[in-house]
C-alpha cells in the first residue's frame, strides 16, 4: 500500500522472522521511489523496477507488487500486478514490468501519500517503500469530486449556522451553540486538506491533515460558544417567565413539547387548553366577580378560576360553583397570578 509522508522520505518496510528482514527498493520510470516527489503521468505506461533483499534465514516467496495512494485513510487508487518469484535467504532479486496507468487520471489528482509494496502468497505485506506521488490527473477525478463535495457541504453547514445566528434561532445554551458550529469547522479542515493536495501544495499526510482538521474544528467550536445569546427581554416569547432558558413557549419554562398555549390559558402548558378562559375573562372575573365564559358554554367566576389554578388573592378565600373553598393560607402563588394581579399580594404569600 502507498502511504504518503509529508516531505516524501523513504522507509523500508520490514517483513521479518527471528533472524532478519526483507528490504525493498523501487523505481518508476527510472525515478527512485521515496526520493522526493514521484511524478506519475497517467498518459504514459510506467515501468516499475523492484529489488528485494532477503536478510532472513529462509527463502521468501513474492507473489504481487502493489502501487497505491491514500488520503484521509481512504484508498483512492491501487494497482496490483502478479509477479511471482522467490528470494533465497541472504540474496537479492530484481524484477521489472510495465504498468498501465491510463485510468489513473479519472481516479486521483494532485499530491497523495503513496507506496510500493511486495506481497507474499497469503497477500501479507513483506516489504514496502513510501513516497509522495504527484498524480497528473483530472480535477473531475474521484479525488477531485470528493474535494468539491466537501467544499459544498461545508458551505451549506456554515450557511445554516450563520442564518440561524442572524435569525436568533440558535440554542440558548452556549455549548449547544458551539456544537451547532462544529460540523462546519470539521468541514473547513477537511476541505483545506483536499484543496491543498489538489493544488499540489501539501500532501494529506497525518502530520499535515490532523492539525488542520482539529484546528479548524476547535476554532468553529470557540466561535459558536462566543456567539451572543439569540434574544433578549424584548424578544422573549410571551409566557417565558424565566428569560434566558430559551425553552418555554406556553407559560411553564421547559414544557414547550406540550403545546403552544397562550398566557391566558386556564391551564398553561396542558397542551389541550385550546378554548380555555382567556386573559380578558380573568380580568373580568377579578374586576367584578361575575362569571366569565371559557369558550365552552359554561361560566366561571373568580372563585372557580383561582380554585382551578390553586391560588388565592389578597388573603381572601374563594369558593367555586361546586362549593369547594380555597384557603389563602394554604395556597401558593404562581407566575400566572403575577401576570393577572394589578397589585402585589400581601406579605406572607409566595
C-alpha positions as CSV (number, residue, x, y, z in Angstrom):
1,X,0.0,0.0,0.0
2,X,1.1,3.5,-0.8
3,X,1.1,5.6,2.4
4,X,2.2,9.2,1.8
5,X,4.5,11.1,4.1
6,X,5.0,14.8,4.0
7,X,8.4,15.5,2.5
8,X,8.4,12.2,0.7
9,X,11.0,10.4,2.9
10,X,11.6,6.7,2.1
11,X,11.1,3.9,4.6
12,X,11.9,0.3,4.0
13,X,9.1,-1.8,5.5
14,X,10.2,-4.9,7.3
15,X,8.7,-8.4,6.9
16,X,10.7,-10.2,9.5
17,X,11.3,-13.5,11.1
18,X,13.5,-14.1,14.1
19,X,16.8,-13.8,12.0
20,X,16.4,-10.8,9.7
21,X,14.2,-8.8,7.3
22,X,13.3,-8.1,3.7
23,X,14.4,-4.8,2.1
24,X,12.7,-3.2,-0.9
25,X,14.0,-0.7,-3.4
26,X,11.7,0.5,-6.2
27,X,12.0,2.8,-9.3
28,X,9.2,4.1,-11.5
29,X,10.3,5.3,-14.9
30,X,13.8,5.5,-13.6
31,X,13.0,7.7,-10.6
32,X,13.7,6.3,-7.1
33,X,10.6,5.8,-5.1
34,X,11.0,7.7,-1.8
35,X,13.5,10.2,-3.1
36,X,11.3,13.4,-3.2
37,X,8.0,13.7,-5.0
38,X,7.3,11.0,-7.6
39,X,5.6,12.4,-10.7
40,X,3.1,9.9,-12.2
41,X,1.6,10.7,-15.6
42,X,-1.5,8.6,-16.4
43,X,-1.0,9.3,-20.1
44,X,2.1,7.1,-20.2
45,X,2.7,3.5,-19.4
46,X,5.0,3.3,-16.4
47,X,8.0,0.9,-16.0
48,X,8.3,-0.4,-12.5
49,X,11.6,-1.9,-11.2
50,X,11.9,-3.5,-7.8
51,X,14.9,-5.0,-5.9
52,X,14.2,-7.2,-2.9
53,X,17.0,-8.2,-0.5
54,X,16.4,-11.1,1.8
55,X,18.2,-10.8,5.1
56,X,16.2,-13.5,6.8
57,X,17.3,-17.1,7.4
58,X,14.8,-18.6,4.9
59,X,13.6,-18.2,1.4
60,X,10.8,-15.7,0.8
61,X,8.2,-16.0,-2.0
62,X,6.8,-12.8,-3.5
63,X,3.5,-13.0,-5.4
64,X,2.3,-9.5,-6.0
65,X,3.6,-5.9,-6.4
66,X,1.2,-3.2,-5.4
67,X,1.2,0.6,-6.2
68,X,-1.4,2.6,-4.2
69,X,-2.3,6.0,-3.0
70,X,-4.3,7.1,0.0
71,X,-5.7,10.3,1.7
72,X,-7.7,10.7,4.9
73,X,-7.4,7.0,5.5
74,X,-9.1,6.3,2.2
75,X,-7.5,4.5,-0.8
76,X,-8.1,6.4,-4.0
77,X,-6.1,4.2,-6.3
78,X,-4.4,0.8,-6.2
79,X,-2.7,-1.3,-8.9
80,X,-1.8,-5.0,-8.2
81,X,0.5,-6.8,-10.6
82,X,1.2,-10.5,-10.2
83,X,5.0,-11.0,-10.4
84,X,5.8,-14.4,-8.7
85,X,9.4,-15.0,-7.7
86,X,11.4,-16.4,-4.8
87,X,14.2,-14.6,-2.9
88,X,16.6,-17.1,-1.3
89,X,18.0,-16.4,2.1
90,X,20.8,-13.8,2.1
91,X,20.3,-13.0,-1.6
92,X,18.9,-10.1,-3.7
93,X,16.5,-10.4,-6.6
94,X,15.4,-7.7,-9.1
95,X,12.3,-7.6,-11.4
96,X,10.8,-5.1,-13.8
97,X,7.4,-4.9,-15.5
98,X,5.3,-2.3,-17.4
99,X,2.2,-0.8,-15.6
100,X,-0.7,0.7,-17.5
101,X,-2.0,3.7,-15.6
102,X,-4.4,5.0,-18.2
103,X,-7.4,5.2,-15.9
104,X,-5.5,6.8,-13.0
105,X,-6.4,10.3,-14.3
106,X,-10.0,9.5,-13.5
107,X,-9.2,8.3,-10.0
108,X,-6.9,10.9,-8.5
109,X,-5.0,14.2,-9.0
110,X,-2.6,16.3,-7.0
111,X,-0.3,15.1,-4.1
112,X,-1.2,11.9,-2.4
113,X,0.7,9.7,0.0
114,X,1.7,6.6,-1.9
115,X,3.7,3.4,-1.6
116,X,5.1,0.4,-3.4
117,X,4.6,-2.9,-1.6
118,X,5.6,-6.6,-2.2
119,X,3.0,-9.1,-1.0
120,X,3.5,-12.8,-0.2
121,X,1.5,-15.8,-1.0
122,X,-1.1,-15.0,1.7
123,X,-1.2,-11.4,0.5
124,X,0.6,-10.2,3.6
125,X,2.9,-7.2,3.2
126,X,6.5,-8.4,3.0
127,X,8.1,-5.0,2.5
128,X,7.2,-1.5,1.3
129,X,8.7,1.8,0.4
130,X,6.7,5.1,0.9
131,X,6.7,8.3,-1.1
132,X,4.5,11.3,-2.1
133,X,3.1,10.9,-5.6
134,X,2.3,13.9,-7.8
135,X,-0.5,12.5,-9.9
136,X,-1.2,14.5,-13.1
137,X,-4.9,13.6,-13.2
138,X,-8.1,15.5,-13.8
139,X,-9.9,17.7,-11.2
140,X,-13.0,15.8,-12.2
141,X,-11.5,12.6,-10.9
142,X,-12.9,10.7,-7.9
143,X,-10.5,12.5,-5.6
144,X,-11.2,15.9,-7.1
145,X,-15.0,15.4,-6.9
146,X,-14.6,14.2,-3.3
147,X,-12.9,17.6,-2.6
148,X,-15.6,19.6,-4.4
149,X,-18.4,17.7,-2.5
150,X,-16.7,18.5,0.8
151,X,-16.4,22.2,0.0
152,X,-20.2,22.4,-1.0
153,X,-21.2,20.6,2.2
154,X,-19.0,22.8,4.3
155,X,-20.5,26.0,2.7
156,X,-24.0,24.7,3.5
157,X,-23.0,24.0,7.1
158,X,-21.7,27.5,7.5
159,X,-24.7,29.0,5.8
160,X,-27.1,27.1,8.1
161,X,-25.2,28.1,11.2
162,X,-24.9,31.8,10.2
163,X,-28.6,32.1,9.1
164,X,-29.6,30.6,12.5
165,X,-27.4,33.2,14.2
166,X,-28.9,36.1,12.2
167,X,-32.5,35.0,12.8
168,X,-31.8,34.4,16.5
169,X,-32.6,30.7,16.2
170,X,-29.5,29.3,17.9
171,X,-30.0,27.4,21.2
172,X,-29.8,29.5,24.4
173,X,-27.2,27.1,25.9
174,X,-23.6,28.2,24.9
175,X,-22.4,24.6,24.5
176,X,-25.3,23.7,22.2
177,X,-24.5,26.8,20.1
178,X,-20.8,25.7,20.0
179,X,-21.9,22.2,18.8
180,X,-24.1,23.8,16.1
181,X,-20.9,25.3,14.6
182,X,-18.7,22.2,15.0
183,X,-19.7,20.4,11.7
184,X,-18.8,23.5,9.7
185,X,-15.4,23.6,11.4
186,X,-14.7,19.9,10.6
187,X,-15.8,20.5,7.0
188,X,-13.5,23.5,6.8
189,X,-10.5,21.5,7.9
190,X,-11.2,18.6,5.5
191,X,-11.8,20.9,2.6
192,X,-8.5,22.7,3.3
193,X,-6.6,19.3,3.4
194,X,-8.1,18.2,0.0
195,X,-7.7,21.7,-1.6
196,X,-4.0,21.9,-0.6
197,X,-3.5,18.5,-2.0
198,X,-5.2,19.1,-5.4
199,X,-3.3,22.4,-5.7
200,X,-0.1,20.4,-5.1
201,X,0.9,22.5,-2.1
202,X,0.8,20.0,0.8
203,X,0.2,16.2,0.7
204,X,-2.6,15.0,3.0
205,X,-0.3,13.1,5.4
206,X,-1.2,12.8,9.1
207,X,1.4,15.3,10.0
208,X,-0.4,18.0,7.9
209,X,-4.0,16.9,8.0
210,X,-4.6,16.4,11.7
211,X,-3.5,20.0,12.8
212,X,-5.7,21.5,10.0
213,X,-8.8,19.5,10.8
214,X,-8.6,19.7,14.6
215,X,-7.6,23.4,14.5
216,X,-10.5,24.3,12.2
217,X,-12.9,22.3,14.4
218,X,-11.6,24.0,17.6
219,X,-11.9,27.4,16.1
220,X,-15.5,26.8,15.0
221,X,-16.4,25.4,18.4
222,X,-15.0,28.6,20.1
223,X,-16.8,30.8,17.6
224,X,-20.1,29.1,18.4
225,X,-19.5,29.3,22.1
226,X,-18.9,33.0,21.9
227,X,-21.9,33.9,19.7
228,X,-24.3,36.2,21.5
229,X,-27.5,35.0,23.2
230,X,-30.1,34.6,20.5
231,X,-32.6,37.0,22.1
232,X,-33.2,39.5,24.9
233,X,-36.0,40.5,27.2
234,X,-37.8,42.4,24.4
235,X,-37.8,39.3,22.2
236,X,-38.6,36.7,24.8
237,X,-41.8,34.8,23.8
238,X,-45.0,35.5,25.8
239,X,-45.2,33.2,28.8
240,X,-41.5,32.7,29.1
241,X,-41.2,33.5,32.8
242,X,-37.5,32.6,33.0
243,X,-35.7,34.8,30.5
244,X,-32.7,33.0,29.1
245,X,-33.9,29.5,29.3
246,X,-34.9,29.6,25.6
247,X,-37.3,26.8,26.1
248,X,-40.7,28.0,27.4
249,X,-43.3,29.0,25.0
250,X,-46.5,28.3,26.9
251,X,-46.3,29.5,30.5
252,X,-44.2,26.9,32.1
253,X,-40.5,27.0,31.2
254,X,-39.2,23.9,29.6
255,X,-42.6,22.3,28.7
256,X,-42.7,23.5,25.1
257,X,-43.3,20.0,23.9
258,X,-46.7,20.1,25.5
259,X,-48.2,22.7,23.2
260,X,-48.2,26.4,22.4
261,X,-50.9,27.7,24.8
262,X,-51.4,31.3,25.4
263,X,-50.6,33.2,28.6
264,X,-54.3,33.5,29.4
265,X,-55.0,29.8,29.3
266,X,-56.8,28.3,32.3
267,X,-54.1,25.6,32.5
268,X,-50.9,26.9,30.8
269,X,-48.9,24.2,29.2
270,X,-51.6,21.5,29.3
271,X,-51.4,21.1,25.6
272,X,-55.2,20.6,25.4
273,X,-56.4,24.0,26.5
274,X,-57.3,25.3,23.1
275,X,-60.5,27.0,24.2
276,X,-59.9,27.9,27.9
277,X,-60.6,31.2,29.6
278,X,-58.5,33.9,28.1
279,X,-56.8,36.9,29.7
280,X,-59.9,39.1,29.3
281,X,-62.0,36.6,31.1
282,X,-59.6,36.6,34.0
283,X,-59.6,40.4,34.1
284,X,-63.4,40.5,34.2
285,X,-63.5,37.9,36.9
286,X,-61.1,39.9,39.0
287,X,-62.9,43.2,38.5
288,X,-66.5,42.1,39.2
289,X,-66.5,38.6,40.4
290,X,-69.1,37.9,37.7
291,X,-69.0,34.6,35.8
292,X,-66.7,34.7,32.8
293,X,-67.1,32.5,29.7
294,X,-64.5,29.9,29.0
295,X,-65.4,29.4,25.4
296,X,-67.2,26.1,26.2
297,X,-70.6,27.5,27.1
298,X,-70.0,27.4,30.9
299,X,-69.5,30.3,33.2
300,X,-66.8,30.5,35.8
301,X,-66.4,33.2,38.5
302,X,-63.3,34.3,40.2
303,X,-63.6,31.6,42.8
304,X,-63.6,28.9,40.2
305,X,-60.8,30.5,38.3
306,X,-58.4,30.6,41.2
307,X,-59.6,27.4,42.7
308,X,-58.7,25.7,39.5
309,X,-55.4,27.5,39.4
310,X,-54.7,26.5,43.0
311,X,-54.2,30.1,44.3
312,X,-55.8,32.8,46.4
313,X,-55.5,36.5,46.1
314,X,-55.3,39.2,48.7
315,X,-55.6,36.8,51.6
316,X,-59.3,36.2,50.8
317,X,-61.0,32.8,50.4
318,X,-62.6,31.8,47.1
319,X,-65.5,29.4,46.6
320,X,-66.2,27.7,43.3
321,X,-69.6,26.8,41.9
322,X,-69.2,23.3,43.4
323,X,-68.9,24.7,46.9
324,X,-65.2,24.0,47.3
325,X,-63.4,26.6,49.3
326,X,-59.7,27.5,48.7
327,X,-58.0,28.9,51.8
328,X,-55.4,31.7,51.1
329,X,-53.2,30.4,53.9
330,X,-52.8,27.1,52.2
331,X,-52.3,28.2,48.6
332,X,-49.2,29.0,46.6
333,X,-48.9,32.0,44.3
334,X,-48.0,31.1,40.6
335,X,-46.5,33.2,37.8
336,X,-49.9,33.1,36.2
337,X,-51.4,35.2,39.0
338,X,-48.4,37.5,39.0
339,X,-49.4,38.5,35.4
340,X,-53.1,38.9,36.3
341,X,-53.0,40.8,39.6
342,X,-52.8,44.6,39.4
343,X,-51.1,44.8,42.8
344,X,-48.6,42.5,44.7
345,X,-50.2,40.2,47.3
346,X,-49.8,40.9,51.0
347,X,-46.9,39.7,52.9
348,X,-46.8,36.0,53.7
349,X,-47.9,34.8,50.2
350,X,-45.4,33.1,47.9
